[in-house]
């Protein structure tokens, strides 16, 4: 089962919906980063690399249903490079959050859990290597990040389970309708009043 693509009998295709979500996330990340640039500065080459990473991370979301685990890995890698490199702490992490949720919602639960664990280990290791007064994330924030990642995977898994259940209900309804129709035609043929 996969994420629903839109209302039945019309609506947006899955591809169009993914492009729309990617555009909305891109708008959020770009506007937030531009606002941050008003208060911070960094060398031009780092800024260019940062914008390229934003483009890759947000652009990968266009393929989130087609290759959910690959998109989650790409967005995580982009975040791993972007945050230590750039002074502008924009919301690029939203791309990874959405990709992690999508991986779980598309039924790639084990990969989503593994990526969440790798993320926590990497952040914990990075923070442990910082000098005492130079930590970026305190212990409570690290605990909150863990809860956030667990929540994303859990909600994605719940969406996958719900989609699977609805698919099974639809399949049963179709099979019941078909068997009902078959029984009705058998009764009509076996009736003494039917013409042969």
C-alpha positions as CSV (number, residue, x, y, z in Angstrom):
1,X,0.0,0.0,0.0
2,X,1.1,3.5,-0.6
3,X,0.2,7.0,0.4
4,X,-3.2,8.1,-1.1
5,X,-2.7,10.2,-4.2
6,X,-5.8,12.3,-3.8
7,X,-9.6,12.0,-3.8
8,X,-11.2,9.2,-5.8
9,X,-12.6,9.9,-9.2
10,X,-10.2,12.7,-9.9
11,X,-7.9,15.0,-8.1
12,X,-4.2,15.2,-8.4
13,X,-1.9,12.4,-9.5
14,X,0.7,11.2,-7.1
15,X,3.4,12.8,-9.1
16,X,1.7,16.2,-9.2
17,X,1.0,16.0,-5.5
18,X,4.7,15.2,-4.8
19,X,5.8,18.2,-6.9
20,X,3.3,20.4,-5.1
21,X,4.7,19.2,-1.7
22,X,8.2,19.7,-2.9
23,X,7.4,23.3,-4.0
24,X,5.7,24.1,-0.7
25,X,8.7,22.8,1.3
26,X,11.1,24.7,-1.0
27,X,9.2,27.9,-0.5
28,X,9.4,27.4,3.3
29,X,13.1,26.6,3.3
30,X,14.0,29.4,0.9
31,X,12.0,32.1,2.7
32,X,13.3,31.1,6.1
33,X,16.9,31.0,4.9
34,X,16.5,34.4,3.2
35,X,15.2,35.8,6.5
36,X,18.1,34.3,8.4
37,X,20.6,35.8,5.9
38,X,19.6,39.2,7.1
39,X,21.1,38.6,10.5
40,X,24.1,36.3,9.6
41,X,26.8,36.3,7.0
42,X,29.2,33.8,5.6
43,X,31.7,33.5,2.7
44,X,30.2,33.5,-0.7
45,X,31.5,30.0,-1.6
46,X,29.8,28.5,1.5
47,X,26.6,30.3,0.6
48,X,26.6,28.9,-2.9
49,X,27.2,25.4,-1.6
50,X,24.4,25.9,0.9
51,X,21.9,26.9,-1.8
52,X,23.0,24.0,-3.9
53,X,22.4,21.6,-1.0
54,X,19.0,23.2,-0.4
55,X,18.1,22.7,-4.1
56,X,19.2,19.0,-3.9
57,X,17.3,18.3,-0.7
58,X,14.1,20.0,-1.8
59,X,14.3,18.7,-5.3
60,X,14.6,15.1,-4.0
61,X,11.2,15.4,-2.5
62,X,9.7,15.2,-6.1
63,X,10.6,11.5,-6.0
64,X,9.5,10.7,-2.5
65,X,6.9,8.1,-3.4
66,X,8.8,6.6,-6.3
67,X,12.0,5.9,-4.2
68,X,11.2,6.7,-0.6
69,X,14.3,5.2,1.0
70,X,16.7,6.8,-1.5
71,X,15.1,10.2,-1.0
72,X,15.4,9.8,2.8
73,X,19.1,8.9,2.4
74,X,19.7,11.9,0.1
75,X,17.9,14.4,2.3
76,X,19.7,13.0,5.4
77,X,23.1,13.4,3.6
78,X,22.2,16.9,2.5
79,X,21.4,17.8,6.1
80,X,24.6,16.2,7.4
81,X,26.6,18.4,5.0
82,X,24.5,21.6,5.2
83,X,24.2,22.2,8.9
84,X,27.9,22.1,9.9
85,X,28.8,24.0,6.7
86,X,26.3,26.8,6.7
87,X,25.8,29.6,9.2
88,X,22.2,29.9,8.2
89,X,20.2,27.3,10.2
90,X,17.1,27.2,8.1
91,X,14.5,24.5,8.2
92,X,16.2,22.1,5.7
93,X,15.7,19.3,8.2
94,X,12.0,19.4,7.1
95,X,13.0,17.6,3.9
96,X,14.4,14.7,5.9
97,X,11.4,14.7,8.2
98,X,9.0,14.4,5.3
99,X,11.2,11.8,3.6
100,X,11.4,9.7,6.7
101,X,7.6,9.8,7.2
102,X,7.1,8.9,3.5
103,X,9.5,5.9,3.8
104,X,7.4,4.6,6.7
105,X,4.1,5.4,5.1
106,X,5.2,3.6,1.9
107,X,5.9,0.4,3.9
108,X,9.7,0.7,4.3
109,X,9.4,0.6,8.0
110,X,12.7,-1.1,8.7
111,X,14.6,1.4,6.6
112,X,12.8,4.3,8.2
113,X,13.7,3.0,11.7
114,X,17.3,2.4,10.6
115,X,17.6,6.0,9.2
116,X,16.1,7.4,12.4
117,X,18.6,5.5,14.5
118,X,21.5,6.5,12.3
119,X,20.4,10.1,12.6
120,X,20.4,10.0,16.4
121,X,23.7,8.2,16.6
122,X,25.3,10.7,14.2
123,X,23.9,13.7,16.1
124,X,25.0,12.3,19.4
125,X,28.4,11.5,18.1
126,X,28.8,14.9,16.6
127,X,27.7,16.6,19.8
128,X,30.1,14.4,21.9
129,X,33.0,15.5,19.7
130,X,32.3,19.2,20.4
131,X,34.2,21.2,23.0
132,X,32.4,21.6,26.3
133,X,31.2,25.1,25.7
134,X,30.6,24.7,22.0
135,X,27.7,22.2,21.9
136,X,24.9,23.0,19.4
137,X,22.3,20.7,20.9
138,X,21.7,20.3,24.7
139,X,20.6,17.0,26.2
140,X,16.9,17.9,26.3
141,X,16.9,18.9,22.6
142,X,18.6,15.6,21.7
143,X,15.8,13.8,23.6
144,X,13.2,15.9,21.8
145,X,14.8,15.0,18.5
146,X,14.6,11.3,19.3
147,X,10.9,11.7,20.1
148,X,10.3,13.6,16.9
149,X,11.9,11.0,14.8
150,X,10.1,8.2,16.5
151,X,6.8,10.1,16.0
152,X,7.5,10.5,12.3
153,X,8.1,6.8,11.8
154,X,5.1,5.8,14.0
155,X,2.7,8.1,12.1
156,X,4.1,6.9,8.8
157,X,3.6,3.3,9.9
158,X,0.0,4.1,11.0
159,X,-0.7,5.6,7.6
160,X,0.7,2.5,5.9
161,X,-1.4,0.2,8.1
162,X,-4.6,2.3,7.5
163,X,-4.0,2.2,3.7
164,X,-3.4,-1.5,3.8
165,X,-6.7,-2.0,5.8
166,X,-8.7,0.2,3.4
167,X,-7.3,-1.7,0.4
168,X,-8.3,-5.0,2.0
169,X,-11.8,-3.7,2.8
170,X,-12.1,-2.6,-0.8
171,X,-10.9,-5.9,-2.1
172,X,-13.4,-7.8,0.1
173,X,-16.3,-5.5,-1.0
174,X,-15.4,-6.1,-4.7
175,X,-15.2,-9.9,-4.1
176,X,-18.5,-9.9,-2.2
177,X,-20.2,-7.9,-5.0
178,X,-18.8,-10.3,-7.6
179,X,-20.0,-13.4,-5.7
180,X,-23.4,-11.8,-5.1
181,X,-23.7,-11.1,-8.8
182,X,-22.6,-14.7,-9.6
183,X,-25.1,-16.2,-7.1
184,X,-27.9,-14.1,-8.6
185,X,-27.1,-15.2,-12.1
186,X,-27.0,-18.9,-10.9
187,X,-30.4,-18.5,-9.3
188,X,-31.9,-17.0,-12.4
189,X,-30.6,-19.9,-14.5
190,X,-31.8,-22.5,-12.2
191,X,-35.3,-21.0,-11.9
192,X,-38.1,-23.0,-13.6
193,X,-39.3,-19.8,-15.1
194,X,-36.1,-19.0,-16.9
195,X,-35.9,-19.5,-20.7
196,X,-33.3,-21.8,-21.9
